Amino acid sequence: MKPIGYWLNRTDKALTGYMNHMLEEFGLTRTAWQVLNLVHDTPGIADKEVLTNLAANAGSAVLNGTIDTVLADDWAYRPAPGRLALTPGGSRRLTDVAARVDAFRELSTTGISQHEYRTTVRVLERISRNLETAMSTSC
């Protein structure tokens, strides 16, 4: 049996690869979709909060570049300096994207029960917390 790190890396690559391909027709990447989702859920969110909330998903250079892209592509605008909100068109387009993402989620969890999914997420969360706690106490 391959170790958990192998499967975590392979799963992340598969998730990212499939989502990037699926979202390509919308001019998005997985990271851009994550940024837009966060902006949708928190209109007027500060760039700094986007970087903090998505730090586990991408580095600050990638996230800043993604913010620039969603602004340039008219998905989002700046209601105030350093803050993001969806444009009306961005909001409409995100609704179209959401249907695809729902289908993606269904595909990626085919044959996995809700119980198995919740257990997997809880186990991964515990592993992360164990290691983060150990790092913070040993450094």
VOPAGU-2260 file (C-alpha; in pm, 1 decimal, decimal comma):
REM VOPAGU-2260
SITE   aa  ch    i         X         Y         Z
SITE  MET   A    0       0,0       0,0       0,0
SITE  LYS   A    1     130,1     345,1     -91,4
SITE  PRO   A    2     167,7     595,0     196,9
SITE  ILE   A    3     -80,2     873,8     262,9
SITE  GLY   A    4     152,2    1144,4     127,2
SITE  TYR   A    5     153,6     973,6    -211,3
SITE  TRP   A    6    -227,3     966,7    -224,8
SITE  LEU   A    7    -260,5    1324,4     -98,1
SITE  ASN   A    8     -27,8    1452,4    -371,6
SITE  ARG   A    9    -186,9    1240,0    -641,3
SITE  THR   A   10    -538,9    1342,5    -535,6
SITE  ASP   A   11    -449,5    1712,3    -530,4
SITE  LYS   A   12    -296,6    1684,5    -879,3
SITE  ALA   A   13    -604,6    1500,8   -1005,8
SITE  LEU   A   14    -841,5    1756,5    -850,6
SITE  THR   A   15    -644,6    2049,2    -989,7
SITE  GLY   A   16    -593,5    1895,2   -1333,2
SITE  TYR   A   17    -958,6    1801,7   -1378,3
SITE  MET   A   18   -1089,0    2133,0   -1246,2
SITE  ASN   A   19    -847,3    2336,9   -1458,5
SITE  HIS   A   20    -957,6    2146,1   -1767,7
SITE  MET   A   21   -1326,6    2174,2   -1679,1
SITE  LEU   A   22   -1305,1    2547,7   -1599,5
SITE  GLU   A   23   -1088,5    2636,6   -1898,8
SITE  GLU   A   24   -1388,7    2731,6   -2114,0
SITE  PHE   A   25   -1481,4    2992,2   -1850,8
SITE  GLY   A   26   -1127,4    3130,2   -1848,3
SITE  LEU   A   27   -1074,7    3007,0   -1493,0
SITE  THR   A   28    -842,4    2782,3   -1297,8
SITE  ARG   A   29    -912,2    2597,7    -975,6
SITE  THR   A   30    -736,4    2876,4    -785,9
SITE  ALA   A   31    -939,3    3147,7    -961,7
SITE  TRP   A   32   -1259,9    2961,4    -879,3
SITE  GLN   A   33   -1152,2    2941,0    -513,7
SITE  VAL   A   34   -1084,1    3316,0    -506,8
SITE  LEU   A   35   -1417,2    3395,3    -672,1
SITE  ASN   A   36   -1604,5    3165,2    -434,8
SITE  LEU   A   37   -1447,8    3341,5    -138,3
SITE  VAL   A   38   -1533,7    3683,8    -284,7
SITE  HIS   A   39   -1889,8    3562,4    -347,8
SITE  ASP   A   40   -1924,8    3445,7      12,8
SITE  THR   A   41   -1765,6    3763,3     155,6
SITE  PRO   A   42   -1837,9    4065,3     -67,0
SITE  GLY   A   43   -1586,7    4343,1      -4,1
SITE  ILE   A   44   -1327,5    4098,0     129,6
SITE  ALA   A   45    -976,6    4238,5     166,8
SITE  ASP   A   46    -700,4    4094,9     -51,2
SITE  LYS   A   47    -513,2    4014,1     269,8
SITE  GLU   A   48    -804,4    3795,6     385,3
SITE  VAL   A   49    -806,3    3613,3      51,5
SITE  LEU   A   50    -436,4    3539,6      94,0
SITE  THR   A   51    -490,0    3418,0     451,2
SITE  ASN   A   52    -795,3    3204,9     372,8
SITE  LEU   A   53    -640,5    3038,3      69,3
SITE  ALA   A   54    -280,4    3009,9     192,8
SITE  ALA   A   55    -307,9    2629,6     207,0
SITE  ASN   A   56    -417,2    2624,7    -158,2
SITE  ALA   A   57    -153,5    2848,8    -319,1
SITE  GLY   A   58     130,7    3086,4    -239,8
SITE  SER   A   59      84,7    3460,9    -219,3
SITE  ALA   A   60     242,7    3522,7    -562,3
SITE  VAL   A   61      -6,0    3285,6    -729,7
SITE  LEU   A   62    -298,6    3427,5    -532,9
SITE  ASN   A   63    -202,7    3788,3    -609,7
SITE  GLY   A   64    -170,7    3698,3    -977,3
SITE  THR   A   65    -508,7    3528,2    -964,9
SITE  ILE   A   66    -665,8    3835,7    -805,1
SITE  ASP   A   67    -520,1    4047,3   -1086,4
SITE  THR   A   68    -663,6    3804,1   -1342,0
SITE  VAL   A   69   -1018,6    3799,3   -1202,8
SITE  LEU   A   70   -1011,0    4178,9   -1193,3
SITE  ALA   A   71    -879,7    4206,8   -1550,8
SITE  ASP   A   72   -1133,2    3951,0   -1676,3
SITE  ASP   A   73   -1419,9    4148,7   -1516,7
SITE  TRP   A   74   -1521,7    3878,9   -1271,2
SITE  ALA   A   75   -1449,8    4111,4    -979,5
SITE  TYR   A   76   -1396,3    4481,2    -908,5
SITE  ARG   A   77   -1263,4    4692,2    -625,1
SITE  PRO   A   78   -1540,8    4855,3    -418,8
SITE  ALA   A   79   -1260,6    5012,8    -211,0
SITE  PRO   A   80    -879,6    4996,3    -230,1
SITE  GLY   A   81    -750,6    4648,1    -148,3
SITE  ARG   A   82   -1102,3    4497,6    -141,7
SITE  LEU   A   83   -1284,9    4268,3    -383,0
SITE  ALA   A   84   -1644,4    4211,8    -486,3
SITE  LEU   A   85   -1800,5    4031,0    -779,6
SITE  THR   A   86   -1919,4    4230,2   -1077,6
SITE  PRO   A   87   -2282,2    4162,3   -1177,3
SITE  GLY   A   88   -2149,8    3970,7   -1479,4
SITE  GLY   A   89   -1903,6    3783,2   -1261,6
SITE  SER   A   90   -2183,9    3682,5   -1029,7
SITE  ARG   A   91   -2394,5    3552,1   -1320,3
SITE  ARG   A   92   -2100,1    3363,2   -1469,8
SITE  LEU   A   93   -2013,4    3214,3   -1131,3
SITE  THR   A   94   -2363,9    3067,0   -1117,4
SITE  ASP   A   95   -2293,7    2889,8   -1448,2
SITE  VAL   A   96   -1961,5    2763,9   -1313,1
SITE  ALA   A   97   -2127,5    2637,8    -992,0
SITE  ALA   A   98   -2332,9    2385,2   -1188,8
SITE  ARG   A   99   -2012,8    2243,0   -1337,3
SITE  VAL   A  100   -1841,5    2233,2    -998,6
SITE  ASP   A  101   -2139,2    2046,5    -851,2
SITE  ALA   A  102   -2108,1    1785,4   -1128,7
SITE  PHE   A  103   -1732,5    1767,2   -1061,9
SITE  ARG   A  104   -1795,0    1702,8    -691,6
SITE  GLU   A  105   -2042,5    1430,5    -773,0
SITE  LEU   A  106   -1797,8    1266,3   -1013,9
SITE  SER   A  107   -1507,3    1285,7    -769,3
SITE  THR   A  108   -1706,4    1119,0    -491,1
SITE  THR   A  109   -1865,1     843,8    -701,1
SITE  GLY   A  110   -1881,1     525,4    -495,2
SITE  ILE   A  111   -1795,5     708,0    -171,1
SITE  SER   A  112   -2062,3     722,8      98,3
SITE  GLN   A  113   -2128,3    1040,3     296,5
SITE  HIS   A  114   -1994,6     858,2     603,2
SITE  GLU   A  115   -1670,2     763,8     423,8
SITE  TYR   A  116   -1628,8    1118,6     294,2
SITE  ARG   A  117   -1683,1    1276,9     638,3
SITE  THR   A  118   -1446,9    1025,3     798,9
SITE  THR   A  119   -1176,5    1096,9     540,6
SITE  VAL   A  120   -1205,6    1472,4     590,8
SITE  ARG   A  121   -1193,2    1435,7     969,9
SITE  VAL   A  122    -886,0    1212,4     952,4
SITE  LEU   A  123    -704,5    1453,9     719,2
SITE  GLU   A  124    -796,6    1743,5     945,6
SITE  ARG   A  125    -652,2    1558,7    1247,0
SITE  ILE   A  126    -330,8    1475,9    1062,3
SITE  SER   A  127    -291,4    1841,7     963,9
SITE  ARG   A  128    -357,1    1966,1    1315,3
SITE  ASN   A  129    -122,3    1709,5    1469,2
SITE  LEU   A  130     163,2    1817,8    1244,8
SITE  GLU   A  131      88,2    2192,0    1268,4
SITE  THR   A  132      75,8    2168,6    1647,3
SITE  ALA   A  133     399,7    1972,6    1656,6
SITE  MET   A  134     567,6    2231,3    1431,4
SITE  SER   A  135     449,1    2523,7    1640,9
SITE  THR   A  136     576,0    2367,8    1963,6
SITE  SER   A  137     909,5    2246,4    1826,1
SITE  CYS   A  138    1009,1    2559,8    1635,5
